[in-house]
């Protein structure tokens, strides 16, 4: 690490500790040339995920879009916001760990439905009706019957 004072390239780490709830590591360093101390932060580099939309277009994955969709589905439902945040974080983590850099929007929608099913069945049906583009009441009833049969 280059010293900000004398530009010497060698330093030693005096102290390391997690910062920002474990998302980064704060390191206190001392220059081996001038002995001045400075702080560096180490963060994990994330490779961006690309979402392939139904129309074939591509855009960068945004966890906030997933969270906002879940919030809309849970509107006026007794689902704590913290549970939705945890679910969105879990979806993000699953996608990051999948080793795929391009993901179909269908896969993301299925993950969201899976999480919502465990949180609130009404929110699940709301999301499914928009996501799967139910054409009529029969399609809606089929999804409800599937849900009832699983119980």
C-alpha positions in Angstrom: 0.0 0.0 0.0 1.4 3.4 -1.1 2.0 5.8 1.8 -0.1 9.0 1.3 2.7 11.1 2.9 5.9 9.9 1.3 4.7 7.6 -1.5 6.8 4.7 -0.1 5.3 1.3 -1.2 5.8 -0.7 1.9 3.7 -0.5 5.1 2.7 -2.7 8.0 -0.7 -3.4 9.3 -1.1 -2.3 12.9 -4.8 -3.0 13.4 -7.6 -4.6 11.4 -11.3 -4.6 12.3 -14.6 -5.0 10.5 -16.4 -1.8 9.4 -19.9 -1.0 8.1 -21.4 -4.2 9.6 -18.8 -6.5 8.2 -19.1 -5.2 4.6 -15.6 -3.7 4.7 -12.4 -4.1 6.7 -10.7 -1.1 8.2 -6.9 -1.3 8.4 -4.6 1.0 10.4 -1.2 1.0 8.7 2.2 2.4 9.4 4.7 3.4 6.7 8.0 1.6 6.9 9.8 4.6 5.6 8.4 7.7 7.4 6.6 5.9 10.2 3.4 7.9 9.7 0.1 6.2 10.2 -2.8 6.1 7.8 -6.1 4.2 7.4 -7.2 2.1 4.5 -10.5 0.3 3.8 -10.8 -3.0 2.0 -14.1 -3.9 0.3 -15.1 -6.9 -1.6 -15.5 -6.3 -5.4 -18.8 -7.4 -6.7 -19.2 -8.5 -10.2 -22.4 -6.9 -11.6 -25.2 -9.2 -12.5 -27.1 -8.7 -15.8 -30.8 -9.4 -15.9 -32.2 -10.7 -19.2 -35.7 -9.3 -19.5 -38.6 -11.0 -21.2 -38.3 -8.8 -24.2 -34.6 -9.8 -24.5 -33.2 -6.5 -23.3 -30.6 -6.4 -20.6 -30.1 -4.3 -17.5 -28.0 -4.4 -14.3 -29.6 -6.3 -11.4 -30.9 -3.9 -8.7 -31.9 -5.4 -5.4 -34.0 -2.3 -4.7 -36.3 -3.2 -7.6 -36.8 -6.7 -6.0 -37.5 -5.1 -2.6 -39.9 -2.5 -4.1 -41.9 -5.3 -5.9 -42.2 -7.2 -2.6 -43.3 -4.1 -0.8 -46.1 -3.5 -3.3 -47.2 -7.1 -3.0 -47.3 -6.8 0.8 -49.1 -3.5 0.9 -51.7 -3.4 3.7 -50.5 -6.8 4.9 -48.9 -7.6 8.3 -45.4 -8.3 6.9 -42.6 -6.5 8.7 -40.3 -4.4 6.5 -37.3 -6.1 8.1 -38.6 -9.5 6.8 -38.8 -8.1 3.3 -35.3 -6.7 3.5 -33.9 -10.0 4.7 -35.7 -11.8 1.9 -34.3 -9.4 -0.7 -30.8 -9.8 0.8 -31.2 -13.6 0.6 -32.3 -13.4 -3.1 -29.3 -11.1 -3.9 -26.9 -13.5 -2.1 -28.4 -16.5 -4.0 -27.9 -14.8 -7.3 -24.4 -13.6 -6.5 -23.4 -17.1 -5.4 -24.9 -18.7 -8.5 -21.8 -18.0 -10.5 -24.0 -16.9 -13.4 -23.4 -13.3 -14.5 -26.5 -13.2 -16.7 -29.8 -14.2 -15.2 -33.3 -14.4 -16.7 -35.9 -12.3 -15.0 -38.0 -15.4 -14.7 -35.6 -16.9 -12.2 -35.7 -13.7 -10.1 -39.5 -13.7 -10.2 -39.6 -17.4 -9.1 -37.2 -16.6 -6.2 -39.4 -13.6 -5.1 -42.5 -15.8 -5.2 -40.8 -18.5 -3.2 -39.8 -15.9 -0.5 -43.3 -14.3 -0.5 -45.0 -17.7 -0.1 -43.2 -18.2 3.1 -44.0 -14.7 4.4 -47.6 -14.1 3.4 -49.8 -16.1 1.0 -51.9 -13.1 0.0 -48.8 -11.2 -1.0 -47.6 -14.3 -2.9 -50.9 -14.4 -4.9 -50.7 -10.7 -5.6 -47.2 -10.9 -6.9 -47.9 -14.1 -8.9 -50.9 -12.5 -10.5 -48.8 -9.6 -11.8 -45.7 -11.7 -12.5 -47.4 -14.5 -14.3 -49.8 -12.1 -16.0 -53.0 -14.0 -15.1 -55.4 -13.5 -18.0 -58.7 -14.4 -16.3 -60.3 -15.7 -13.1 -59.6 -19.3 -14.0 -55.9 -18.8 -14.1 -56.2 -17.0 -10.8 -58.2 -19.9 -9.3 -55.7 -22.5 -10.5 -52.9 -20.7 -8.6 -55.1 -20.5 -5.5 -56.0 -24.2 -5.8 -52.3 -25.1 -6.0 -51.7 -23.1 -2.8 -54.6 -24.9 -1.0 -53.4 -28.3 -2.1 -50.0 -27.7 -0.7 -51.5 -27.3 2.7 
